[in-house]
Amino acid sequence: MLAPSLSDEAAGVPASAAPQGGPEEGSYRDMAGQTTHRGAERALLEDFSLEMTGKDVAGLEEAAASIPPGTRVNVTFLGNEDLPMRVGAAAAVRRLGFVPVPHISARRLGSQAELEEFLGALAAEAAVEDAFVVAGDPAEPMGPYDDSLALIGSGLLGRYGIRQVGISGYPEGHPEIDSARLWTVLLQKCAALQAQNLQPTIITQFGFDVDPVLDWLADLRRRGVDAPVRIGVPGPAGVKRLLAFARRFGVASSAGIVHKYGFSLANLLGTAGPDRFVGELARRLDAADHGPVQLHFYTFGGLKATAEWVRKAAAA
């Protein structure tokens, strides 16, 4: 949400020192505008969330001092992780003073009993009240849940103490699902969660371009969805790594887009951070059109680097 315009005193400039007319007046206005923009960026960074895998516990411990207490930390549900690893990671998030948000991959669950075992362990060992549900990568479900909507429809989340449920949003679309279907399913999931008195939160796929994000947010609100949205942002990482994940998830990464983001396809050995993306998003967000918006950082294994970037950006 954008911060209101700042007065001269709020911007750190005494009113008596404000230039009167002449060419310097424009410079002063530019400075005030930049201060307002910085305020909007700080507000956007106040309640961010992070993502980790079940194998990243040591990385989370290393980064813990740079992460504000109470930060939401999502724990992925990958095929090469097992239940004890996933539950242990969620418990570590809680132990370190953060809020665990375990992922539940519908198609990776072999049975209802497996889902209940997972939910029961999360409740007992990590006091989990938040979860993120996703269909998952397998082309064919390994058990009774075809997708995240079917998992939500089971009614089991609330029975095991879950109160807030994250679902996916795709500002740039999905490589295997058409746009109309994406919107239909998103609206169905929001309705199903609200019918169970569960709070939906939408977390979007990461991207390099603010334009489709803002268009998607405006469309979401026009469709009557008022759920909070966390915009997916890649944490600072190597260019080759970012592009590899972009290709995997169908994220647009043309030369023009990545140049706008802040790196070049000609320099694949470099690193890139989300400075430009976050700054432009903060500058252009409008609460009336886009509703409540926060950030979710995909860390790609770099929890400390991402947490340090957020800390420095918020303090700038």
N, C-alpha and C positions, 0 to 999 in steps of 0.2 A: 504494500500500500504506500502511496506517495506521501511524503511529509508535507505539511502546509508550507507556504512561503515564509521565509524568515525575515524578521525585521533587521535593521542595521545592527542593533545591539545584540540580537540573538546570533547574528553572524559573526560576532566578535569585533565589530567595528563601531566605535562610539558615533552616535548620530551627529555630533558636532564635527566629526572628521570627514563626513560625506562630501565629496567634491560637488561643486555647484556649477553645472553647465560645462561647455567646452568639450574637447575630445576625450578628457579623462572620465567624463560621465559614463560613456559606454563601457570603458574598462571596469569601472566600479560595478556597473550592472552585471557584467560578465562574471565578476568575482562573486557577487551575491547569488547569481544563478548557479554557479559551480558549487557553492556552499549548500544551497537547497538540494542540488543533485546528490551531494555527498550524504546529506541527511536522509534522503530517500533510500540510498544504497545501504546505509547503516541499518535502517528500519527493516529492509528486506533480509538482512543477514542476522537479525536478532534471534530468530527461532528456526534455524536450519536443521536439517537431518542428514545423517550419513548412512552409507551402506558398507557392509563388510561381509566376508564369507565365514563359514564355520572354522576355517583355518587361520583366521586373522586375529585371534585372541592376543597373541604376543604383540602384534602391531597396535591393537587397541590399547593395551597396557602402556606401550611406549608413547602413544599419542594422548593419553588420558589427561595429562596436565594442561594440554592446549584446548581441550574440549569443555565447554561450559557444562556444569552439572545440570542434569535433567534433559540433556540433548537426546533426541530420539535416534536410535541406531538400528537400522534394518539388518537382519541376518538372513542371508540367502538360503535357498533350498536347492542345492546342486546335486547332480547325480552321483558325484564322487564323495559325497558326505553321507554319514549315517545319522540315525536319531540321537545317539549320545553326543556326537559332535555338535549337532545343531542346538540341542538343549543346553549343552555346556557353554556354547558361545552366548546364548541368550542369558544364562545365569551370570556369565562374566560381565556382560553389559550392565546387568542390575547391580552386581557387586561393586562395580567401578562408579556407580552413582548416575547411570544413564537409564534411559527408558528402552527396553528391548522391544523390537517390532519384528518378530520372526516371520519369514515368508512361508507360505504353504502352497506347494505346487500340486494342483489337483490331479494332473495326469500321472504324477509319480507315485501316488498313493495306491497301494495294492488292495486295500480293503477299508471298510468303515472302521474296523477294529484298529487298523494302523493309524488312522486319523485320530481316533479317540485316545490311543496310547500317546501320541505326540502332544495333543492338547492337554492331556492330564499331566504329563511330565513338565510341560511349560508352566502350567499353573502351580504345580508343587515346588519346582526348583527355581523358577524365575519370576513368579507372581505376574505373569504376562496378562495384560488387559488389551493389548493392541496387536494386530496381525495384518499382514499383507497377503492377499490371495491372488494367485496367478494360475493360468492354465498350465504352463510349463512347456518344455521343449519337445517331449515325446510326441511323435505323429499320432500314435495310438495310445489311449489311456491304459495304464497298467492295472486299473481297478474300476470301481463304479463311478468315478467322477470324470465326465468328459471335459469339463472346463470349470472355471472359477464360479460361474453362476450356479452350476450344479452343486458345488461344494457349499456355497452360501445357502442354497435351498435346503441343504440337509438339516439346518437348524442347530447344528452341533456347536458352532462357534460361541453363541451366547450361553449355552449350557455349561461351558468350561470357563466362563468368566471374561470372555472377550467382549469389549465394549466399543472399540473403534476398529474399523476394518479399512485397510487401504486397497484400492483397485487401480488398474492401469489406465493411463490416458496416452493417446498417440497423436500429438500435434502434426506430425509428418506422415501419418497413416501407418499401416502395417503391411509388410511385404506380401503377406498371404491372406489378408482379410480386407474386403472392400470397405470403403468409408461408410456406406449406409449401414452395413452390418456392425461396424465398430460403434456407431452412435446408438443403434438399437440395443446392443448388449450393455453398453455403459448405462443407459437409462434404466434398463431392467435390473441391473445390479444395484444401482442406487435405490430403486423402489423396493427391492427385496430386502435390503439392509434396513431401510427405514421402517418397513413393516415389522421387523424383528426388534425395533428400538435400538438398532446399532447405528453408530455414526459413520457414514462413509467419508473417506478422504481419498482424493485422486492424486496419484504420483505419475508424472509423465516420463516418457522415454527421454533420454538426453538428446540434445541437438546442438548445432553450431550457429543457428540462425534464429534471431528473435522474432522475425516477421510471422512465420507460421505459428509460433507459440501464442502471440497476441491475437491472431485471427481465430485460432482454436478456442482460446479463453472466451472471446466475445461470443462465439457461436455456442459454447457451452452454457453461458449465462442466458442467452436468448432462448435456449431450450428449457429453461426453468431449473437448471441444476445450481443450487447455491452451496454445495459442499466445498470445503476448503480444498485448494489445489497446491501441491508441491511440485514446482517445476524442476525437472531433472537437469542437472548441470554436471558436466565432467570436471572432476578435480584436476589440478595440475598434473600433467603426465607427459611422457614422450609422444612426439607426433605420430610415430609409427604405431604405437600402442592405441592411441586415440582413433586413428584411421582403421585399425583392425577391428575394433569394437563397433565403429560406425558401419563398416561393411557387414558385420555379423547381424546387426539389428536394423539394417535398412535405413540408416540415417544419411541424409543428403550431405555429401562432402565434396562438392565441386570446387574448382579452383577459386571461383568468386566467393563462395560461401566461407571457405576456410581462411581466405585472405581477410574477409570481413571479421572473422572470429579472432584472427591475430597470428596465424602462422601460414607458412607457404608449403605447398606440395613439393617444392624444389629442395626443401631442407628437412628431410625426414629424420635426421639425427638430432634435431632440436627438441625442445620441450615447449609446451603451451599451457597457459592458464586461462581461466574464464573471466579475466578482468573486463574485457570489452563487452562480453555477453551480459554479465551481471550489471555493468554500468548502464548499458542501453536498456535493459529490461527495467531497471529501477527508474530510469528517466521517462519511460513511455507507459508504464503501468498506470491505469486509471481505475480506481476502486469502483466507480459507477459502471464501467463497462466490463471489468475483469474480475471483480469480486475479491474475496480473500485469497492471497497468494503468498507462498513461502518458497523456500528453496530446498531441494534434496540433492545431495552431492553423491555422485557415483565415483568412488575413490579409486577403483581399478588397482587395489592393493596398496595405495598410498595414503593411509589414514592420517599419519602425522603430517605429511606434506599438505593434504587438503585442510586439516584443522588449522595448521599454521597460516595457510593462505587466507582462510576466513578471518582468523584473529587479526592479521595485519590489515586486511581490507576494511574490516569494521572499525579499526582504530585510526585509519588514515585521516 
